[in-house]
């Protein structure tokens, strides 16, 4: 790749990008001549809720492809973030009368796509775990996530590698619009020749990692828009030719319809609980890398006696990492035996979340689901009945719920917390454990902290800040200027 948005790479940089892709071609079979016949299957978790139909390469057809009202939601599973954003896109598409087809390029074991993505996922997970080491984090992990992925040359390598992912799209009609929640499925769709490709960029820190020339890029904040539009810092201090205005749009936050449509009701419930001095409901969303295990353990230890006193209630979602819960329950006295486990029963867990909207909640509730869709989506349901979400400032930084941000995993996440703090729906990034405990204590003692966030969320709703998923769908079907 020699040019990116009209910006020329040096011959040496172009050759390097080709060599990087060549390494994947040698280690992963090139299936460019394969003809993958797609199969459509109702998603067992999300079809009834969001109308999601999975695109598979095996099994029987359960649906017919709708070329008039269908939208491909294309993603990769790397952590929960890209799945969560994809669910928001599917939810918005369904609400607007379209059929969302779920295409995970990391779900077809025999393809080059899954081999490549799985390898990258393993490397990223390993880096996240190693980031617990402050020296590795300072010298390698944070610079890679902050400046390494920002370089235009990094995108050049990815653009070449993503050609190997394109065959999965081969038998999908090219006129069906694609919304991709990662650069690779967007790049692959462009290489395949799909006519309308939207790439929903997740981060608030502009990086060349997320470019997919030929696609329409969307961003969640005005800061990200200007940074991407000008390709600011993508080639050191050198000014670059900008992305054309018809290839990048500010849309707002990518949020599910069922969350956006219930913002006022859910915030009113929170304010009512604050006024009546009900237990403050904290939701902990814990990933599997373990980079923040020490902070989460300290949070739970602090909250346990407050739960017993009826001043707090605790929900802990460990996603599909049951080992994370088992390790915490073993380390923290009283956690395991005093918790209600909502494990691998999505119907029961969903009912708990629904009933908790208007009923009292006490105690500790733990959630684990082996199914990845259930593991991710239960957080959405629990957000509605929580008072404060405790999370790192990743994709959840943009969700319309009061948030306490703990230490990031990768410096690029810093800007998610900054944005949330500035629009008033979350705290700044609270990096040290003692400060986290202090913030939790303040939230419990002073209801105005969460109360002010609720008022800001309602105000942000009137400004369309949380309408990004709807706007991405409208762009995909050409209903937005």
N, C-alpha and C positions, 0 to 999 in steps of 0.2 A: 504494500500500500504506500503510494508516494504522495498523495494529496488528501487532506482532511479539511472539508469546508473551504477549499481554495488555498489552504496553507500547506506549503511544500515541506516535506521532510528531506533531509540530506540523503544521498544515495546510501551512505553507511547505515543510517537509521532505517531506511526501507529494507535493506538486506537483512538487518537484524530482526525485523518483524516477520519476514519470511522464514528465517531460521527457527523462530519460536514456534510458528505454526507447523513447520516441518517436523519438529520433535513429536508433536501429537500425531502427525500422519504416519510416522514410523512406528509409534507405540500403539496406536488405535487403528484398527482396520478401516480403510476408507470405504464407506458404504454409499458413495455417490451414485453408483449404478443400481442400487437397491430400489425396489418399488414397494414401499410400505403401504399396505391396504388398511385404511383406518376403520375402526369399529367404534360405535357410539354406545355408551352405557350410562344409565342414570347414576349419578353420584349418590351413594348410599346415605351419606350424611347431609348433603346440601341440596339434593334435588327438591325435596318437599319444601324447603325453606327458601331457596334462592334459584331454583330451576336449573341447577348446574348439571350438565351432561359431560361426562369424561370422554376424551378422545383416547382410544387405546389401539394397540396393534394386534390384539388377539381377542378371542371370544366371539360371541354372537352380537349382532346389531340389536339394540333395544329401541333405537330411535332413528328417524330419518333426518339427514342434515338439512337444516333450514337455511337456504342460501339467500332468503329475503330478509329474515329477522335474526339471523345468527351472528354472533360475535365471538371470535376466538380470544380467550383469555390465556395468554401464553406466559409460562413462568418456568422457574427451576426451583427445586427445593434446596436451599442453602440456609439452614436455620429456619425460623418461622416467618421472618419478615416478608419475603416475596410471596409466600402463600397468603399471608394476612392481607397484603395489598391487593392480591388477586381476588380474594373473597370480597373485598370492598368493590372492586370493579364488577364482579359477577352480581353482587347485590344491587348495585345501581342499574346495571343493564336489565336485570329482571324487573326492577321497579318501573323502568321506562318502557317495558313491553318487548324486550329483546330476549333471545335465548343465549345464555353464556355457555360456550364450549371450552372445557378445561383441558389445556394442553401443557403438560409438565414434561419438558425435554429430559428431565432426570428420572423418568419413570419407565424407560424402555431398555431393559438390561442388555439386549443384543445389539444396540446401536452405538455408533461412535459418540453420539451426543451424551448418552448417560455415562460412558466411560470417561470422557473428558471432564464433565461437570462433577462427577463423583470424586475424581482426583483433586480438582480444585477445592471442593468442599472439604475434603480431608485435610488439605493443607491449611485452609482458613480456620477450621476447627482446632487444629493443632496450634496455630498461631494464637488463637483466642485463649487456649488453655495456658500456653507459655507466657501470655501477657501478665499473668499473676506475678511473674518475676519482674521487679521494677527495672532492672538493668535491661532485660530483653525488651520490655515495654518501651523504655525511653529511647534506646538506641536502634531498635529494629521495627517493632510493631506499630507504634504511633507514627514514625516517619513514613512507613510504607502506606498506611491508611490515609495519611494526610497529604503527603507530597508525591509519593511514588505513584499512586493511582491517579494523580492529577495530571501527569505528563501526557502530552499528545502522543508520544511514542508508545506508551502503554496501550492506548486505544488502537494504534496501528497493528500491534501484535494480535490483539483480540479480534479485530476485524478479519484478519486472515484466518485465525483459528476457527471463528464462528462459521466459516464456509462449510466446515465438516459437520455442522449441526443441521444444515438446511434440508437434507433428504427427508426428515420427518414430516416436513410440510408438503412433500411432493404431490400427494394425492388429495390435498385440500384445495377446493376451488379458490383461485387467486383473488376473486372479487370479494370474498368474505373479509371484513375488516378484522385486524389483529390488534389487541391491546396487550403489550408485553410489559411485565413488571421487573425486567432485568435486561441489560443491554444484549446479552447473548441471544435470547429468543427473538429480540427485535432485529438484531443484525442478521440472524439466520433467516428470518422472514423476508427481509429485504433481498438477501442473496437468492432466495427461492423465487422472488418475483411477485410476492404478494402486493396487491395494488394499494392498500391503505393500512399502514402500520403506525401505531401509536406506541411510543415508549414512555411509560410512566416512571420518571426518575424518582427514586425514593429519598435521597439524601438532601440536606440543606447546605451541604458543602460541595460546590461545583468541582467535579472530577472528570477527566477525559475517559475514565473507566466506563462512564454511563452514556457515551456518545454512540449513536447508531445512524450514521449519515444515510439519508434516504428515507428515514422515518420522521414522524412528527414527534418532537420531544415535549413533554409536559413536566412542570415543576409545581411544587406546593407552596412556594414562598416567592415574594418579590426579590428578596436577596438572591435566591438561586437563579431566578430569571435573568437578572442583569449579569451575574457571574458567568452563566452558561452562554448568554447571548454574545458576550464579548470574548468568551474563552479566556477569561482573566487568569493569568498565571499558568496556563497550560503549556507554555514553552518558555519558562523562566520569566524574565522581565520583558520579553519581546512582545510588542502589540501584534495581535493576530486579526485576520479578517473575521468578521462576526458571523454567527449563524444567521441565515436569512430569517426575517420576521415571520414568514409563513411556515417555518419549521420548528418553532418553539413557542409555547404558550404557558402563561401562568393560569392554573386552574383552581387552586385552593387545595386543601387537604383531602387525601384519598380516604374517605370514610364510608362505611356501609350505610345503606338506606335506613335500616332499622335503628341504627344509632342516631343518625341525623334527624330523622322524623320524630324521635322521642326525646330530643335534647331538653326542651322546655319542661316536659313532664318529669324527666329523671332529675333535673336540677331542682325542680320544685320539691320533689321528695327528699332530696339531700338537705335542702334548706329547712324543711319541716323537721327532719331528724335532729338537725343542729339546734333548732329552737326548743325541741322537747328533750334535749340532752340525752338522746339515745346513744348507744355504743357507736363509736366511730368505726366504720367498716373499711378495713384496709385489704386491698387485693395485691398480692405479690405474684408477679409473673416471672418465673425462673426458667432460664434456659439450661441446656445440657453441658455447655462448655466448662462451667465451674469457675469462671474467672471472678465471679463476685460472691462465691459461696460464703466467704467470711463475713461480708456485710449482711447477707440475708440471715445468716445464723445469728448475728448480733441483734438484728431487728426482731426476730422471733423471740429470742431470749428476753428482750426488753418488753415485748408486748404480752407475753404469757401472763404475768401477774395482773396486768391491766384488763386482760380478757376475763380472768377469774373475778375481778372486781366489777365487771359489767361496764367498764368504760371504753372498751374496744372489742371489736369482733374481727376475726382474721380469716381470709381466704387465701389459700396457697395453690397456685396452679403450676405443676412441674411438667406440663405438656405430656410428651411421650417418653419422659425420662424417669421411670419408676425408681431407678437406683438413686436419683437425687433425693427423693423423699425418704427412702430407706436410710440413707447416710445421715440426713439431718435428724430423723427420728432417733437414730442411734446415739447421736452426739448431744442432743438437747433433751435433758431430763423433763419428763412430763408431756412432751410433744405428741409422741405416738399414741399413748394411752388416753389422752384427752382430746383427740381429734376425731371428727366424723369424716370417714373416707368415702368419697364419691369416685370410685375407681371403676373404669371400664363399663360404665352404665350411663351412656350419654342421655338417654331418656330421663333417667332419675336426676342426673345433674342439671339438665335443662329445666325440669320441673322445679327443682330447688331454686334456680336462678329466677324463674318466673314468679314463684310464690314469695320470694324475698323482696320483690319490688314494693309490696305494700304491707308485708308482715314483718314482725320483729326478727332480728338476727342476733344470735349470741354464739359464743364458743369459737372453735377452730374448725375449719372445713378444708380438706385437702382434695385436690382434683388431679387425676391421672387418667389418660386415655391412650391406649396403644395405637389406635387409628389416628393418623396425622391430622385429618380434617377435624375430627372431634377435639383433638388436643389443642388445636389453634382456635377453633371457633368457640369453645367454651369460655375463653377469655372475653370474647365479645359479649356473650350473654351475662357474664359476671360483672363486666364494666357497668352495665346499666343499674345493677343493684349495689354497687360499691360507692363509697364516699371518696376514696383516694386510691389511686393506682400507684404502686411503688415499682419502678422499672428503670432500666438504663435508658438513656435518651436515644433510642433507635426509632423504628417505625411507629412505635406506640407514643412517641413524643407528640404526634399530631392528632391524637384521638381526643374527642370532646368529653373529657373526664378530668377532675382535679388530679394532679400528678405530683409525686415526689420523685425527683430524678436522683438516682445513686450514680456511682462512678461508671463512666463510659467504658466500652471495650472498643478501642480505636478512636483516634482523635477526631475523625470526621463526624462522629456522633455528637461532639460538643455543640455543634451549631443547631441541632434539634432542640436541645435544652435552652439555648439562648433565645431561639424563636418563641418557644412556648412561654418562657418567662416574660418576654416582651409583650405578648398578646394576653398575658395574664391567666392562662389556664394551667400553669404548672410552675414548679419552683425552678430556681437555677440548679445547675448540677452540683449536688452535695457529695463531694468526693471522699471525705474522711468519715469513718464509722461514727466517731463521737459527734460529729455535726449532724449526721443522719438521725441519730437518737435524739438529739436536741430538737431537730425539726419535727420529728414524730410527736415529741412531748408538747411542743407548741401547738401543733394541729389539734391535739386532744384537749389541751387547756383552753385554747382560744378558737372558738368556732368560726370567727371571722376570716381565718386564713382560707379554709375550704369554702366558706360562704362567698368570699370575694371572687374566688375562682369560678364558682357556679354562676355568679352574675356576669362575669366576663365571658364565659362560655355562651350564655344566652345572647349576649350582645354580639359576639363573634358570629353566631348563627345568623343574625339579621344581616350581617355584612357578606354572607356567602363564603366565609372562610373555610367551612367544612364541606363545601359542595364539589370538591375536586373530582370525585369518582363520577358523579353525574356529568360533569363537563368533559371528562375523558371519553365517556360513551358518546356524548353529543359530537365530539370531534371525530370519533371513529366513524360515525354515520353521517358526517358532514352537516350537522345541524347547528354548529357553532362557528361564528366568524373568527 
